[in-house]
Amino acid sequence: MQIGQGTYSTVYKARDVINRKFVALKKVRFDNLDPESVKFMAREIHVLRRLDHPNIIKLEGLVTSHMSRSLYLVFEYMEHDLTGLASNPEIKFSEAQVTVIYFHLLNLFYMKFRFFCMYMSGIGLQE
């Protein structure tokens, strides 16, 4: 079942056939991506694979499909996302929750900006 759509990807709710739990599959099509976008995506995947924090969704695996020329990122499934919760007028966040969300967004912005700067300068990430 499709649960989200982006410029380069579509997200589906699926069930892991081994452990029977729900996962989110992010299907990224490579046939319309330029080489620089692929490099940038590879860097982001590298970081996602190394992140281990209870407040950041976990990338559980990667699956490739040569037939559809796609890459599937397998994430743990969450029933709600922050955008959906924030757009619901019935849900009120506490001041502490807003503070935590604010700092997480700042950290994400910093991380994306840092990658962009490294990408533009050609430095890249070191193993």
C-alpha positions in Angstrom: 0.0 0.0 0.0 1.4 3.4 -1.0 1.8 5.8 2.0 3.9 8.6 0.6 5.3 10.2 -2.6 8.3 12.4 -3.2 10.1 13.8 -6.2 12.4 10.8 -6.7 10.7 8.2 -4.6 7.5 6.5 -3.4 7.0 5.0 0.0 5.0 1.8 0.6 3.8 0.0 3.7 4.9 -3.6 3.5 5.3 -6.7 5.7 8.7 -8.3 6.2 8.3 -12.0 5.1 10.8 -13.2 7.7 9.7 -11.6 10.9 6.2 -10.6 9.8 6.5 -7.0 11.1 5.5 -4.0 9.1 8.2 -1.9 7.3 8.3 1.2 5.2 9.8 0.6 1.7 11.1 3.7 0.0 11.5 3.0 -3.7 14.0 5.2 -5.4 14.1 5.1 -9.2 17.5 5.6 -10.8 16.4 6.0 -14.4 15.7 9.7 -14.0 18.5 10.6 -11.6 21.6 12.4 -12.7 25.0 11.0 -11.5 25.5 13.8 -8.9 22.2 13.0 -7.3 23.1 9.4 -7.1 26.4 10.3 -5.3 24.6 12.6 -2.9 22.0 9.8 -2.1 24.8 7.3 -1.5 26.3 9.7 1.1 23.0 10.0 2.8 22.5 6.3 2.9 25.9 5.9 4.3 25.0 8.2 7.2 21.5 6.6 7.7 23.1 3.2 8.0 25.4 4.4 10.8 22.8 6.3 12.8 21.5 4.6 15.9 19.3 6.9 18.0 15.9 6.2 19.5 14.4 9.4 18.0 15.6 8.7 14.4 13.9 6.2 12.2 16.1 3.2 11.6 17.3 2.1 8.1 17.0 -1.6 8.4 18.3 -2.6 5.0 18.7 -2.0 1.3 17.2 -4.0 -1.6 18.0 -3.5 -5.3 15.8 -4.4 -8.3 17.6 -4.6 -11.6 14.3 -5.1 -13.4 12.7 -1.9 -12.2 16.1 -0.1 -12.0 15.2 0.8 -8.4 16.7 0.8 -4.9 14.5 0.1 -1.9 15.4 1.5 1.4 13.8 -0.6 4.2 12.9 1.4 7.3 11.1 0.5 10.5 7.5 1.4 10.1 5.9 4.3 12.1 2.2 4.8 12.2 2.6 8.6 12.1 5.1 11.1 11.0 5.9 14.5 12.4 4.2 16.4 9.6 1.0 14.4 10.0 0.9 14.9 13.7 1.8 18.7 13.5 -1.0 19.2 10.9 -3.6 17.7 13.2 -5.3 20.5 15.2 -6.5 17.9 17.8 -2.9 17.2 18.8 -1.2 19.6 21.1 2.6 19.4 21.8 3.9 20.2 25.2 6.6 22.9 25.5 9.2 20.1 26.2 8.1 18.2 23.0 8.4 21.4 20.9 11.9 22.1 22.3 13.0 18.5 21.4 11.5 18.7 17.9 13.1 22.1 17.3 16.5 20.9 18.3 16.1 17.7 16.2 15.1 19.8 13.2 18.1 22.1 13.7 20.4 19.1 13.9 18.9 17.7 10.7 19.3 21.0 8.9 22.9 21.2 10.1 23.6 17.7 8.9 22.0 18.4 5.4 23.8 21.7 5.1 27.1 20.1 6.1 26.6 17.4 3.4 25.7 20.1 0.9 28.9 22.0 1.7 31.1 18.9 1.5 29.3 17.9 -1.8 29.9 21.4 -3.3 33.5 21.5 -2.1 34.3 18.0 -3.3 35.6 16.9 0.1 33.2 14.0 0.6 33.0 11.7 3.6 36.0 9.7 4.9 35.5 6.1 6.0 
